[in-house]
Every structure is written in C-alpha cells, then in structure tokens.
Amino acid sequence: MSVATIVTIDDTGTFPSGGFDYSGRQKTFAFRRIDQTYSQNPDWEARDNTIVKIQASLGDGVAGSWIPLTDSEGNEILVTTNSVLNISIGKCKLKFVVTSNATPNIDVRIT
C-alpha cells in the first residue's frame, strides 16, 4: 500500500485551491507538521493557533457547495496536532481549510 502526498500546506487558506477528487471508500489520512520546531511541542493550536478543517463538496467544488466533515457525534473535524484519521465517505471533492497565526508547513498524506 503506497502513501501518496496529497498536498503540502505552506500557508493559510484552502489547499489545494480547488480541492481534489476523492474516489470514496475508507482511507487513512495523515497530517504531519514538518517544521523542526514542532517536534518538541506538537500542539499546533496552542503554539500558533493552527487549525486544519476538512470540507467536502458533492457539487464539483462550486461555490456554496462545500460542507465541513464531522465526526460521528456531529462535531466538525479540527486537526490541531500531528494526526492520523480514518475517513469513510463517498465520491466527492475534498479540500483542507487552514487558519494560523504563523506559516504552517504540514504534509498531508493518504493511503
């Protein structure tokens, strides 16, 4: 099983800008901050308020068609530290929306 890099997040905003085609089914996503200074304190939110949200679109990514992914209790998924997530959804477009008080450098991979 290969581990493909989907995107490297190197600023705030939306990555990739128009989203990417997700083939559906269950897959594992890995988020890893690759800044060397974060190996000592991996809590991105506490350090510089970095938060990654995941959004999906069934409307081919047109404006107004994006919805946040939530967990089984209905809470929006917020990635705030190095994380591995299993995501099981149908075919759609996905994107990552990033806010931060710094310039993040986050590698996002999928298996």
C-alpha positions in Angstrom: 0.0 0.0 0.0 1.6 3.3 -1.1 1.4 6.5 0.9 0.7 9.4 -1.5 1.2 13.0 -0.6 -2.0 14.9 -1.3 -0.7 18.4 -0.6 1.9 20.3 1.5 0.1 23.1 3.3 2.5 26.0 3.4 0.3 29.0 4.2 -3.2 29.8 5.4 -6.2 29.4 3.1 -7.5 26.5 1.1 -5.4 23.5 -0.1 -5.4 22.5 -2.9 -7.2 25.7 -4.0 -10.0 23.9 -5.9 -10.0 20.8 -3.9 -9.1 17.3 -5.2 -11.2 14.4 -6.5 -11.7 11.8 -3.7 -12.6 8.3 -5.1 -14.6 7.4 -2.0 -14.4 4.5 0.4 -12.5 4.4 3.7 -9.0 5.8 3.6 -6.4 6.9 6.1 -5.2 10.5 6.1 -2.0 11.5 7.9 -1.3 15.1 8.9 2.3 15.9 10.0 3.7 19.3 10.8 7.2 19.2 9.2 8.6 22.3 10.9 11.5 21.1 13.1 10.5 23.3 16.0 7.2 21.4 16.3 8.8 18.1 17.3 9.1 19.4 20.9 5.6 20.8 21.1 3.3 19.2 18.6 0.1 21.0 19.7 -0.3 23.4 16.7 -3.4 25.2 18.2 -1.7 26.0 21.5 1.5 27.2 19.8 0.2 29.4 17.0 -3.5 28.7 16.6 -3.1 26.5 13.6 -6.2 24.6 12.7 -6.9 22.4 9.6 -10.6 21.7 8.7 -11.7 19.2 6.1 -14.5 20.1 3.7 -16.3 18.1 1.1 -18.3 19.0 -2.0 -20.8 16.9 -3.9 -21.3 19.8 -6.3 -18.0 19.5 -8.1 -16.5 22.2 -5.9 -18.7 25.1 -7.0 -19.1 28.0 -4.5 -21.6 27.3 -1.8 -21.3 23.5 -2.2 -18.7 22.9 0.5 -19.7 21.3 3.8 -17.4 20.6 6.8 -16.7 16.9 7.7 -17.9 15.9 11.1 -17.2 13.1 13.5 -19.9 10.5 14.5 -21.2 13.0 17.1 -21.7 15.8 14.7 -18.6 17.8 15.8 -16.6 19.5 13.0 -13.2 17.7 12.4 -10.4 20.0 13.5 -6.9 18.9 13.1 -4.7 20.7 15.6 -1.7 18.3 16.0 0.0 15.5 14.1 -2.8 13.1 13.4 -4.0 10.0 11.6 -7.6 9.9 10.7 -9.8 7.2 9.0 -12.3 8.8 6.7 -15.1 6.9 5.1 -17.2 8.9 2.7 -18.4 8.6 -0.9 -17.0 10.0 -4.1 -16.6 13.8 -3.8 -14.2 16.7 -3.8 -12.2 17.4 -0.7 -10.2 20.4 0.5 -8.3 21.5 3.6 -9.1 24.9 5.1 -6.2 26.3 7.2 -6.1 29.1 9.7 -3.0 30.1 11.6 -1.1 32.9 13.3 2.1 31.5 11.7 3.2 30.0 8.4 2.4 26.3 8.8 4.3 23.6 6.9 2.0 20.5 7.1 2.4 17.4 4.9 -1.0 15.6 4.2 -0.8 12.0 3.0 -3.4 9.4 2.1 -3.3 5.6 1.9 
